[in-house]
Amino acid sequence: MKNLSIEIEITEDVVYFNEKTVWGWVLSNNFKNPFEFRKQDGIVRYKEKEGIIKKGIRGKIIKRFGLKWFAPYPEQENIELFTPSENPLILVPYKVIKDNYNIVS
């Protein structure tokens, strides 16, 4: 089987999980530390569980376990919106991003 590894960039915001669904609630609670805070305009606020893959995120489409996955690069802006803070190395199912990316040459 040929190894698949294509570098891509997300072209529009993609909702990876939504806290209003059961699966989204499970993902948001597993992927985010409930005691995380962020500083915005000098004010410390609770960090929301967003679950959004923002436009401009780069990574690779790879094939693992017989399926296609999006593997985002860990060191980039807005990666924390959909990855665990302690481990940003995750695999996102390809179907989540399939119509929202461009191939980077």
N, C-alpha and C positions, 0 to 999 in steps of 0.2 A: 504494500500500500504506500502510495506516495505521501510524503510528509507535506502538510499544508502550513504555510507561514506567510501571511500577507500583511504588510504594514498598512494600517488605515487611520483615518481621522473622522471623528463623529461630526456630522454636518448640522445637526439640530438636537436640542435637548430631548433626552429619552427618559421616560419614567421607568426605573428599574424595579422599584417596589413602592407600594402605597400603603400607609399604615391602616387604611380603611378596609383592606381585605385581610382575610385570615393569613394567607401566605405572606403578604406584605408586613403584617404585624409581627409574624415570626421572624422574618428577615430583619426588620428594623430593630427588634429587640436583641437579636443575636449579633448584629453587625455594629451596633453602637453602644458605647458605654453610657449608662443612664446619668452618670455624673460628669459628663463632658460639658465644658463651657467654652464660649468664644468671646472675643472682645470686638465690639463693633462701635465705632465712633467714641472710643474711650469708655464704653459701658460694657460690663461683663454680663453676658446673657446665657441662658441655657441653650445648648446646641441642639437644634431641631434634627429629627431623623428624616432626612429629605429623600434619599433614594433616587436621585436624579443624575443621570450621566450627562454632563454638560457638553454643549457644542465646543469643539476644539480638543477634546480628550483624544489622545493617541494611544495606539496599542497594536496588537497583532491578532489576526484570526488564525487560530491553530486548530489542529485536530487531535483530540485526546479521547480515549475511551470509546472510539467509534463515532464521536459526535463533534460538531464544530462549536468553538468557543471564542469569545472575545477576551483577550488577556490584556488589560490596560497596563501601560507603563506606570510604575509606582511613584516616581518623583515628578509630579506635575500639579498645576493648580486645579482645584476643585475635585481632586481624586477622593478626598475625605467625605464627599457627599453621598457616595454609594459603596465605599469599602470600609472594612473594620479599621479603626484607628491603630490597633496594635499590629495589624497585618494587611497591608493594602494589596498583597498578591492574591488575587482571586480570579476565577473564571466565570464570566457572564455568558449564559446561553446565547448562541448566535441569533436565535429568533427574536430576541429583545432588540437587537440593533440592525437587523437584516436590511432595512430600507433607509437607514439613516447614516450612511458613511460614504466616504470617498477613499479610493486607494491612493496611498502616498507612494510616489516613485522614489 
